[in-house]
């Protein structure tokens, strides 16, 4: 508590002496604040009524309110950041611009000091008479409106704040504690920007504590307690708010006629104050501007005003504000590029000069979906029909036997696993039907390069009842309109596996097919970006005299 707070009469005398000394000064300072900043111009709440004139130089100060890190005491002070020159002057506002730059960027709420602009105060007015049965509240009169400067450029010489304070103290002679408290609070409510307002508000609170102690003792039957203070009802501040978005707060207050929301970023010296709007009986709402919702947190406190206009913190305080964490804005993510495709290919191969005794005809189709480059890159499911005729070279070429028929109808599931974008494994599981039962098989591949670009595939295949096949396939995507596939195979299909019966009948080959090789070239044409048709030609054989041509067609669609 400030010195003298325990003795109201001593406090009144001290402040009265200070006010009297101020009024006798030949010239006193006038203070104001920066209301807003518009395109580099600073708008001040001082104008012609306070004696401000164009071309006048004024000081700009930055207010600070800090808590001492050791003692924990509140420290309030300000430091000068530069000088302004007055431009346009209106009755209650003026526009100013910096002179030779400022040590800090100006901000709304900065204090303006006009040196030697005031003068002697007018004579005190008599206090208002008390209403019957009620202790009077001594109100300081409003400052007199000063007219324009007289000829010769002399500004009016007066200090309205000191004069008003002197009038109030003169009327408080012999007043009770409650009258003093209400008078001090009324002064701070009607003159919140007065340089005397902070100390009067603090003394009013100290006197309230004294009065409360007296009430608990012998009491003061002539004193009133004033209107009840606002109280917060059932409000829980949010834990976090999204960065760069306004924070809307709504509270319910008891015994409140209004409310003010104060907000700032950590490290800022002053709070930005926003009057809260009444949105119902006892409910008030306001927004914390998006410009304050940055960094890691935002600091807020809320004051409620009672029927007399006195402000009381109801959530946090200037020294211990409530903090709300600021969540960084979500980073935009590219949509997942899931590409679906279908493809059907039919291929005919003759290993013996179109003789019809060593041929393979395979039709295969699949539906697949691609997810990404790494991990499960793609999943495919498909079907196939394999029909062929074959046998050993001795049975077909020397003994002239008919080739043994081979057939498998199958379905398969295939997955591609990307280790990195340029390397992947492909595995396929096959289940099918032969003429005489169930069969199965599988395929394993290694892909070098991205499947969306030029790449090389090495793999092997086993089909039960049909045979083995190994292959190397180069997929060229250099020309996007004309995709090219070059493939080579080493295989004993179509009759690579012996028959399940020892005797298929006279004149029919019964031995396993022998190893041969295939060379395939496939050329595609992209009709539209999603639709591709392809044609292929091949040549295959088991010996130089046991060989023949082949051909195929395919069509694919992707979306």
Helices and strands as residue ranges (DSSP letters): H 8-24, E 30-38, E 41-44, G 48-50, E 57-67, E 74-89, E 94-99, E 111-114, H 160-171, H 177-190, H 197-216, E 231-233, E 240-242, E 247-254, E 258-265, E 272-275, E 277-280, E 283-288, G 290-292, E 297-305, E 311-315, E 322-327, E 339-350, E 359-370, E 375-390, H 393-393, I 394-398, E 404-420, E 423-434, E 437-448, E 455-463, E 467-476, E 484-491, E 516-528, E 531-543, E 546-558
